[in-house]
Amino acid sequence: MSAASTARRTAATALAVGAMVSLAALPAAAHDDHRHRQSRVEISRVQADSPGRDNRTNRSLNGEWVEITNNSRHAVNLDGWTLRDSDGNRYRYRFDDHRLGGRATVRIHTGHGRDTRTDLYQDRRDYVWDNRDKATLRDDHGRTVDTESWGGRHHR
């Protein structure tokens, strides 16, 4: 066998092995890229106890709120997502086609108001969040995205 023929076979073998290694690594790389693209939406802050007297005025009700933050660079449509307290049957807020921009935050107030890009209003006439409570954010498929507890022990 000639030296040129041996060199071609060695090169072909090296290329074939390289191609196989690349194909084996491709799904892992694609998976990692997918993970980095997924949104990271979370409950970032909670004001469960409205400042001042609890007199059920709209101002007092709107002093109670939960902030949701999108930590990714990509916008997320929250349509169909829900925010619930620890007693999910008593309280549930359903997002209606709200687009949360990348690196953006929206505050969900308890009382009445005009929805904007940064503030949403539940139009309730009573307080939602207790001094000991837990907020649960679920996506439009019912999967838990994040929870935030305050004031002591809570039921799961």
C-alpha positions in Angstrom: 0.0 0.0 0.0 1.4 3.4 -0.9 2.0 6.2 1.6 -0.6 8.4 -0.1 -3.2 5.7 0.2 -2.4 5.2 3.9 -2.6 8.9 4.5 -6.0 9.1 2.7 -7.4 6.2 4.8 -6.1 7.8 8.0 -7.6 11.1 7.1 -10.9 9.5 6.2 -11.0 7.6 9.4 -10.2 10.7 11.4 -13.0 12.6 9.6 -15.5 9.8 10.2 -14.6 9.6 13.9 -14.9 13.4 14.2 -18.3 13.4 12.5 -19.6 10.7 14.8 -18.4 12.6 17.9 -20.0 15.8 16.5 -23.3 13.9 16.0 -23.2 12.5 19.5 -22.6 15.9 21.0 -25.2 17.7 18.9 -28.3 16.7 21.0 -26.6 17.7 24.2 -25.6 21.1 22.7 -29.2 21.6 21.4 -30.6 20.7 24.8 -28.3 23.1 26.6 -29.3 25.9 24.1 -33.0 25.1 24.7 -32.5 25.3 28.5 -30.9 28.8 28.2 -33.8 30.0 26.0 -36.5 29.0 28.4 -38.0 31.9 30.3 -37.2 32.4 33.9 -40.3 34.0 35.3 -40.6 34.3 39.1 -42.4 35.9 42.0 -39.9 38.6 42.8 -41.6 40.6 45.6 -44.7 40.5 47.7 -46.4 43.3 49.7 -49.0 41.2 51.6 -49.8 43.7 54.3 -51.0 47.0 52.9 -49.4 50.0 54.5 -51.6 51.9 56.9 -55.1 50.9 58.1 -56.9 48.0 56.5 -60.0 49.9 55.7 -60.8 48.3 52.3 -60.4 51.6 50.4 -59.2 51.1 46.8 -55.9 52.8 47.9 -55.4 50.4 50.7 -56.4 47.4 48.5 -53.8 48.4 45.9 -51.2 48.7 48.6 -51.3 44.9 48.6 -49.5 43.4 45.5 -47.3 40.7 44.1 -44.6 41.3 41.5 -43.7 38.9 38.7 -40.4 39.3 37.0 -39.1 37.8 33.7 -35.4 37.4 34.2 -34.8 36.2 30.6 -34.0 38.4 27.6 -37.1 37.1 25.8 -40.7 38.2 26.3 -43.3 35.8 27.7 -47.0 35.8 27.1 -48.7 35.2 30.4 -52.1 34.4 28.8 -53.7 31.7 30.9 -51.1 31.8 33.7 -52.5 31.9 37.2 -51.5 33.4 40.6 -53.0 31.7 43.7 -52.8 32.0 47.4 -52.2 29.0 49.8 -56.0 28.3 49.7 -56.2 28.1 45.9 -60.0 27.7 45.9 -60.5 31.0 47.7 -58.3 33.2 45.4 -57.1 32.8 41.9 -56.0 35.5 39.5 -55.8 34.6 35.8 -53.6 36.6 33.4 -55.4 37.6 30.2 -53.0 38.0 27.3 -50.4 40.1 29.1 -47.0 40.1 27.4 -44.1 40.4 30.0 -41.1 41.8 28.2 -37.6 40.5 28.7 -36.0 41.6 32.0 -39.4 43.3 32.9 -41.6 43.2 36.0 -45.3 43.5 36.4 -47.1 44.3 39.7 -50.5 42.7 40.3 -52.6 44.9 42.7 -55.6 43.6 44.6 -57.9 46.6 44.1 -59.3 48.4 41.1 -57.3 50.3 38.5 -56.4 50.6 34.8 -54.1 47.8 33.5 -50.8 48.9 32.1 -47.6 47.2 31.0 -46.2 47.4 34.5 -49.4 47.3 36.7 -52.3 44.9 36.6 -55.4 45.1 38.8 -57.6 42.3 40.1 -60.6 44.6 40.7 -61.4 43.0 44.1 -63.2 44.6 47.0 -61.5 42.5 49.7 -57.9 41.7 50.7 -56.3 38.6 49.2 -53.0 38.0 50.9 -52.8 37.0 54.6 -49.9 37.8 56.9 -49.1 34.1 56.7 -49.6 32.9 53.1 -48.1 31.5 50.0 -48.3 32.7 46.4 -48.1 30.1 43.6 -47.5 31.1 40.0 -48.5 28.5 37.4 -48.1 28.5 33.6 -50.9 28.0 31.1 -50.4 24.2 31.4 -50.9 24.3 35.1 -47.2 23.6 35.9 -45.9 25.4 39.0 -43.4 28.1 37.9 -42.6 29.6 41.3 -43.8 29.9 44.8 -43.2 32.5 47.5 -44.1 32.0 51.2 -44.1 34.5 54.1 -45.0 34.7 57.8 -44.4 31.1 58.9 -45.3 27.6 58.0 -47.6 26.8 55.1 -49.3 23.8 53.6 -47.9 22.4 50.4 
